[in-house]
Amino acid sequence: MPTTIQINERTLQLLKKLKAELDVSSYDEAIVKMASGQSGKKSLAGFLGKMPKEKILKDLRDENDRY
């Protein structure tokens, strides 16, 4: 049964890229392959693209956490 999900534009672009790289016919197939580890990739290096490190790590620590 098809379901609609909401994702932001950045996620959509990553999903389109993943679909093309895996050479599959649907986003569903791309998600299933990625989630089940069948993508054939040995590393996820570069998976997040050129997103700044600060943006990725922004909410990693709690407010009370010390540096």
Backbone atoms as SQL, in Angstrom:
CREATE TABLE atoms (id INTEGER PRIMARY KEY, chain TEXT, resi INTEGER, resn TEXT, atom TEXT, x REAL, y REAL, z REAL);
INSERT INTO atoms VALUES
  (1, 'A', 1, 'MET', 'N', 0.830, -1.166, 0.000),
  (2, 'A', 1, 'MET', 'CA', 0.000, 0.000, 0.000),
  (3, 'A', 1, 'MET', 'C', 0.887, 1.247, 0.000),
  (4, 'A', 2, 'PRO', 'N', 0.796, 2.090, -0.986),
  (5, 'A', 2, 'PRO', 'CA', 1.619, 3.298, -1.055),
  (6, 'A', 2, 'PRO', 'C', 1.310, 4.266, 0.086),
  (7, 'A', 3, 'THR', 'N', 2.353, 4.923, 0.560),
  (8, 'A', 3, 'THR', 'CA', 2.234, 5.894, 1.634),
  (9, 'A', 3, 'THR', 'C', 2.958, 7.161, 1.226),
  (10, 'A', 4, 'THR', 'N', 2.449, 8.291, 1.642),
  (11, 'A', 4, 'THR', 'CA', 3.089, 9.574, 1.374),
  (12, 'A', 4, 'THR', 'C', 3.875, 9.996, 2.605),
  (13, 'A', 5, 'ILE', 'N', 5.116, 10.438, 2.403),
  (14, 'A', 5, 'ILE', 'CA', 5.917, 10.954, 3.499),
  (15, 'A', 5, 'ILE', 'C', 6.388, 12.359, 3.143),
  (16, 'A', 6, 'GLN', 'N', 6.682, 13.141, 4.160),
  (17, 'A', 6, 'GLN', 'CA', 7.193, 14.483, 3.933),
  (18, 'A', 6, 'GLN', 'C', 8.678, 14.502, 4.229),
  (19, 'A', 7, 'ILE', 'N', 9.451, 15.013, 3.285),
  (20, 'A', 7, 'ILE', 'CA', 10.893, 15.166, 3.468),
  (21, 'A', 7, 'ILE', 'C', 11.273, 16.556, 2.975),
  (22, 'A', 8, 'ASN', 'N', 12.404, 17.050, 3.467),
  (23, 'A', 8, 'ASN', 'CA', 12.806, 18.377, 3.006),
  (24, 'A', 8, 'ASN', 'C', 13.526, 18.264, 1.665),
  (25, 'A', 9, 'GLU', 'N', 13.760, 19.404, 1.037),
  (26, 'A', 9, 'GLU', 'CA', 14.349, 19.449, -0.312),
  (27, 'A', 9, 'GLU', 'C', 15.721, 18.783, -0.362),
  (28, 'A', 10, 'ARG', 'N', 16.529, 19.002, 0.662),
  (29, 'A', 10, 'ARG', 'CA', 17.880, 18.409, 0.713),
  (30, 'A', 10, 'ARG', 'C', 17.794, 16.879, 0.712),
  (31, 'A', 11, 'THR', 'N', 16.864, 16.339, 1.493),
  (32, 'A', 11, 'THR', 'CA', 16.686, 14.887, 1.546),
  (33, 'A', 11, 'THR', 'C', 16.237, 14.349, 0.199),
  (34, 'A', 12, 'LEU', 'N', 15.359, 15.068, -0.472),
  (35, 'A', 12, 'LEU', 'CA', 14.892, 14.652, -1.792),
  (36, 'A', 12, 'LEU', 'C', 16.054, 14.595, -2.781),
  (37, 'A', 13, 'GLN', 'N', 16.925, 15.594, -2.748),
  (38, 'A', 13, 'GLN', 'CA', 18.071, 15.610, -3.651),
  (39, 'A', 13, 'GLN', 'C', 18.995, 14.420, -3.374),
  (40, 'A', 14, 'LEU', 'N', 19.228, 14.112, -2.094),
  (41, 'A', 14, 'LEU', 'CA', 20.058, 12.955, -1.738),
  (42, 'A', 14, 'LEU', 'C', 19.407, 11.655, -2.201),
  (43, 'A', 15, 'LEU', 'N', 18.102, 11.569, -2.058),
  (44, 'A', 15, 'LEU', 'CA', 17.381, 10.363, -2.475),
  (45, 'A', 15, 'LEU', 'C', 17.434, 10.183, -3.987),
  (46, 'A', 16, 'LYS', 'N', 17.310, 11.275, -4.731),
  (47, 'A', 16, 'LYS', 'CA', 17.423, 11.200, -6.189),
  (48, 'A', 16, 'LYS', 'C', 18.813, 10.723, -6.600),
  (49, 'A', 17, 'LYS', 'N', 19.828, 11.248, -5.943),
  (50, 'A', 17, 'LYS', 'CA', 21.213, 10.856, -6.233),
  (51, 'A', 17, 'LYS', 'C', 21.424, 9.376, -5.916),
  (52, 'A', 18, 'LEU', 'N', 20.911, 8.938, -4.781),
  (53, 'A', 18, 'LEU', 'CA', 21.035, 7.531, -4.377),
  (54, 'A', 18, 'LEU', 'C', 20.334, 6.614, -5.375),
  (55, 'A', 19, 'LYS', 'N', 19.149, 7.009, -5.812),
  (56, 'A', 19, 'LYS', 'CA', 18.391, 6.208, -6.785),
  (57, 'A', 19, 'LYS', 'C', 19.186, 6.036, -8.076),
  (58, 'A', 20, 'ALA', 'N', 19.812, 7.111, -8.532),
  (59, 'A', 20, 'ALA', 'CA', 20.602, 7.048, -9.758),
  (60, 'A', 20, 'ALA', 'C', 21.851, 6.188, -9.565),
  (61, 'A', 21, 'GLU', 'N', 22.531, 6.356, -8.434),
  (62, 'A', 21, 'GLU', 'CA', 23.759, 5.591, -8.171),
  (63, 'A', 21, 'GLU', 'C', 23.490, 4.102, -8.063),
  (64, 'A', 22, 'LEU', 'N', 22.364, 3.742, -7.469),
  (65, 'A', 22, 'LEU', 'CA', 22.033, 2.325, -7.307),
  (66, 'A', 22, 'LEU', 'C', 21.356, 1.746, -8.544),
  (67, 'A', 23, 'ASP', 'N', 21.011, 2.618, -9.489),
  (68, 'A', 23, 'ASP', 'CA', 20.367, 2.206, -10.728),
  (69, 'A', 23, 'ASP', 'C', 19.111, 1.381, -10.466),
  (70, 'A', 24, 'VAL', 'N', 18.202, 1.960, -9.650),
  (71, 'A', 24, 'VAL', 'CA', 16.934, 1.305, -9.345),
  (72, 'A', 24, 'VAL', 'C', 15.801, 2.138, -9.934),
  (73, 'A', 25, 'SER', 'N', 14.619, 1.534, -10.026),
  (74, 'A', 25, 'SER', 'CA', 13.515, 2.204, -10.709),
  (75, 'A', 25, 'SER', 'C', 12.623, 3.038, -9.797),
  (76, 'A', 26, 'SER', 'N', 12.776, 2.906, -8.475),
  (77, 'A', 26, 'SER', 'CA', 11.907, 3.672, -7.580),
  (78, 'A', 26, 'SER', 'C', 12.683, 4.117, -6.336),
  (79, 'A', 27, 'TYR', 'N', 12.136, 5.143, -5.691),
  (80, 'A', 27, 'TYR', 'CA', 12.733, 5.604, -4.434),
  (81, 'A', 27, 'TYR', 'C', 12.612, 4.517, -3.375),
  (82, 'A', 28, 'ASP', 'N', 11.510, 3.770, -3.411),
  (83, 'A', 28, 'ASP', 'CA', 11.301, 2.687, -2.464),
  (84, 'A', 28, 'ASP', 'C', 12.434, 1.666, -2.545),
  (85, 'A', 29, 'GLU', 'N', 12.800, 1.270, -3.759),
  (86, 'A', 29, 'GLU', 'CA', 13.894, 0.310, -3.937),
  (87, 'A', 29, 'GLU', 'C', 15.206, 0.876, -3.391),
  (88, 'A', 30, 'ALA', 'N', 15.448, 2.150, -3.636),
  (89, 'A', 30, 'ALA', 'CA', 16.677, 2.779, -3.159),
  (90, 'A', 30, 'ALA', 'C', 16.728, 2.770, -1.637),
  (91, 'A', 31, 'ILE', 'N', 15.615, 3.107, -0.995),
  (92, 'A', 31, 'ILE', 'CA', 15.561, 3.126, 0.472),
  (93, 'A', 31, 'ILE', 'C', 15.757, 1.727, 1.038),
  (94, 'A', 32, 'VAL', 'N', 15.090, 0.749, 0.444),
  (95, 'A', 32, 'VAL', 'CA', 15.203, -0.632, 0.922),
  (96, 'A', 32, 'VAL', 'C', 16.642, -1.135, 0.786),
  (97, 'A', 33, 'LYS', 'N', 17.263, -0.882, -0.358),
  (98, 'A', 33, 'LYS', 'CA', 18.651, -1.328, -0.559),
  (99, 'A', 33, 'LYS', 'C', 19.589, -0.662, 0.437),
  (100, 'A', 34, 'MET', 'N', 19.408, 0.622, 0.648),
  (101, 'A', 34, 'MET', 'CA', 20.275, 1.339, 1.571),
  (102, 'A', 34, 'MET', 'C', 20.060, 0.859, 2.999),
  (103, 'A', 35, 'ALA', 'N', 18.808, 0.702, 3.401),
  (104, 'A', 35, 'ALA', 'CA', 18.490, 0.298, 4.768),
  (105, 'A', 35, 'ALA', 'C', 18.917, -1.138, 5.065),
  (106, 'A', 36, 'SER', 'N', 18.894, -1.991, 4.061),
  (107, 'A', 36, 'SER', 'CA', 19.251, -3.392, 4.287),
  (108, 'A', 36, 'SER', 'C', 20.726, -3.668, 4.036),
  (109, 'A', 37, 'GLY', 'N', 21.479, -2.636, 3.675),
  (110, 'A', 37, 'GLY', 'CA', 22.908, -2.806, 3.473),
  (111, 'A', 37, 'GLY', 'C', 23.269, -3.427, 2.145),
  (112, 'A', 38, 'GLN', 'N', 22.372, -3.416, 1.183),
  (113, 'A', 38, 'GLN', 'CA', 22.622, -4.021, -0.114),
  (114, 'A', 38, 'GLN', 'C', 23.051, -3.011, -1.165),
  (115, 'A', 39, 'SER', 'N', 23.484, -1.857, -0.728),
  (116, 'A', 39, 'SER', 'CA', 23.807, -0.800, -1.689),
  (117, 'A', 39, 'SER', 'C', 25.089, -1.098, -2.459),
  (118, 'A', 40, 'GLY', 'N', 25.889, -2.031, -1.953),
  (119, 'A', 40, 'GLY', 'CA', 27.133, -2.360, -2.637),
  (120, 'A', 40, 'GLY', 'C', 28.269, -1.423, -2.264),
  (121, 'A', 41, 'LYS', 'N', 27.967, -0.382, -1.521),
  (122, 'A', 41, 'LYS', 'CA', 29.007, 0.551, -1.097),
  (123, 'A', 41, 'LYS', 'C', 29.645, 0.020, 0.176),
  (124, 'A', 42, 'LYS', 'N', 30.962, 0.128, 0.245),
  (125, 'A', 42, 'LYS', 'CA', 31.673, -0.316, 1.436),
  (126, 'A', 42, 'LYS', 'C', 31.820, 0.809, 2.448),
  (127, 'A', 43, 'SER', 'N', 31.610, 2.031, 1.992),
  (128, 'A', 43, 'SER', 'CA', 31.783, 3.184, 2.858),
  (129, 'A', 43, 'SER', 'C', 30.704, 4.218, 2.563),
  (130, 'A', 44, 'LEU', 'N', 30.330, 4.953, 3.577),
  (131, 'A', 44, 'LEU', 'CA', 29.384, 6.047, 3.398),
  (132, 'A', 44, 'LEU', 'C', 30.111, 7.385, 3.351),
  (133, 'A', 45, 'ALA', 'N', 31.418, 7.335, 3.133),
  (134, 'A', 45, 'ALA', 'CA', 32.201, 8.566, 3.040),
  (135, 'A', 45, 'ALA', 'C', 31.620, 9.445, 1.942),
  (136, 'A', 46, 'GLY', 'N', 31.371, 10.686, 2.274),
  (137, 'A', 46, 'GLY', 'CA', 30.820, 11.623, 1.313),
  (138, 'A', 46, 'GLY', 'C', 29.319, 11.547, 1.169),
  (139, 'A', 47, 'PHE', 'N', 28.662, 10.686, 1.927),
  (140, 'A', 47, 'PHE', 'CA', 27.223, 10.497, 1.799),
  (141, 'A', 47, 'PHE', 'C', 26.447, 11.778, 2.107),
  (142, 'A', 48, 'LEU', 'N', 26.956, 12.565, 3.051),
  (143, 'A', 48, 'LEU', 'CA', 26.275, 13.799, 3.416),
  (144, 'A', 48, 'LEU', 'C', 26.645, 14.963, 2.523),
  (145, 'A', 49, 'GLY', 'N', 27.450, 14.707, 1.540),
  (146, 'A', 49, 'GLY', 'CA', 27.839, 15.766, 0.627),
  (147, 'A', 49, 'GLY', 'C', 28.784, 16.748, 1.285),
  (148, 'A', 50, 'LYS', 'N', 28.678, 17.987, 0.910),
  (149, 'A', 50, 'LYS', 'CA', 29.589, 19.001, 1.425),
  (150, 'A', 50, 'LYS', 'C', 28.928, 19.824, 2.519),
  (151, 'A', 51, 'MET', 'N', 28.112, 19.194, 3.325),
  (152, 'A', 51, 'MET', 'CA', 27.453, 19.877, 4.427),
  (153, 'A', 51, 'MET', 'C', 28.509, 20.273, 5.460),
  (154, 'A', 52, 'PRO', 'N', 28.469, 21.504, 5.958),
  (155, 'A', 52, 'PRO', 'CA', 29.461, 21.939, 6.941),
  (156, 'A', 52, 'PRO', 'C', 29.433, 21.082, 8.205),
  (157, 'A', 53, 'LYS', 'N', 30.610, 20.788, 8.717),
  (158, 'A', 53, 'LYS', 'CA', 30.751, 19.947, 9.903),
  (159, 'A', 53, 'LYS', 'C', 29.969, 20.525, 11.086),
  (160, 'A', 54, 'GLU', 'N', 29.965, 21.846, 11.211),
  (161, 'A', 54, 'GLU', 'CA', 29.277, 22.489, 12.327),
  (162, 'A', 54, 'GLU', 'C', 27.771, 22.202, 12.289),
  (163, 'A', 55, 'LYS', 'N', 27.204, 22.157, 11.095),
  (164, 'A', 55, 'LYS', 'CA', 25.771, 21.892, 10.959),
  (165, 'A', 55, 'LYS', 'C', 25.450, 20.454, 11.367),
  (166, 'A', 56, 'ILE', 'N', 26.312, 19.529, 11.020),
  (167, 'A', 56, 'ILE', 'CA', 26.100, 18.124, 11.357),
  (168, 'A', 56, 'ILE', 'C', 26.217, 17.921, 12.863),
  (169, 'A', 57, 'LEU', 'N', 27.186, 18.579, 13.485),
  (170, 'A', 57, 'LEU', 'CA', 27.482, 18.368, 14.900),
  (171, 'A', 57, 'LEU', 'C', 26.693, 19.293, 15.827),
  (172, 'A', 58, 'LYS', 'N', 25.917, 20.207, 15.276),
  (173, 'A', 58, 'LYS', 'CA', 25.232, 21.260, 16.034),
  (174, 'A', 58, 'LYS', 'C', 24.505, 20.738, 17.279),
  (175, 'A', 59, 'ASP', 'N', 23.644, 19.787, 17.146),
  (176, 'A', 59, 'ASP', 'CA', 22.835, 19.315, 18.266),
  (177, 'A', 59, 'ASP', 'C', 23.322, 17.983, 18.824),
  (178, 'A', 60, 'LEU', 'N', 24.574, 17.688, 18.626),
  (179, 'A', 60, 'LEU', 'CA', 25.104, 16.414, 19.077),
  (180, 'A', 60, 'LEU', 'C', 25.220, 16.344, 20.598),
  (181, 'A', 61, 'ARG', 'N', 25.566, 17.454, 21.223),
  (182, 'A', 61, 'ARG', 'CA', 25.732, 17.476, 22.677),
  (183, 'A', 61, 'ARG', 'C', 24.531, 18.123, 23.362),
  (184, 'A', 62, 'ASP', 'N', 24.292, 17.702, 24.594),
  (185, 'A', 62, 'ASP', 'CA', 23.274, 18.337, 25.414),
  (186, 'A', 62, 'ASP', 'C', 23.764, 19.705, 25.859),
  (187, 'A', 63, 'GLU', 'N', 22.852, 20.575, 26.272),
  (188, 'A', 63, 'GLU', 'CA', 23.232, 21.910, 26.735),
  (189, 'A', 63, 'GLU', 'C', 24.143, 21.828, 27.961),
  (190, 'A', 64, 'ASN', 'N', 23.943, 20.804, 28.804),
  (191, 'A', 64, 'ASN', 'CA', 24.722, 20.686, 30.035),
  (192, 'A', 64, 'ASN', 'C', 26.040, 19.949, 29.833),
  (193, 'A', 65, 'ASP', 'N', 26.278, 19.456, 28.654),
  (194, 'A', 65, 'ASP', 'CA', 27.506, 18.732, 28.357),
  (195, 'A', 65, 'ASP', 'C', 28.691, 19.690, 28.339),
  (196, 'A', 66, 'ARG', 'N', 29.810, 19.261, 28.882),
  (197, 'A', 66, 'ARG', 'CA', 31.004, 20.100, 28.879),
  (198, 'A', 66, 'ARG', 'C', 31.874, 19.739, 27.694),
  (199, 'A', 67, 'TYR', 'N', 32.643, 20.687, 27.226),
  (200, 'A', 67, 'TYR', 'CA', 33.579, 20.462, 26.119),
  (201, 'A', 67, 'TYR', 'C', 34.927, 20.108, 26.637);
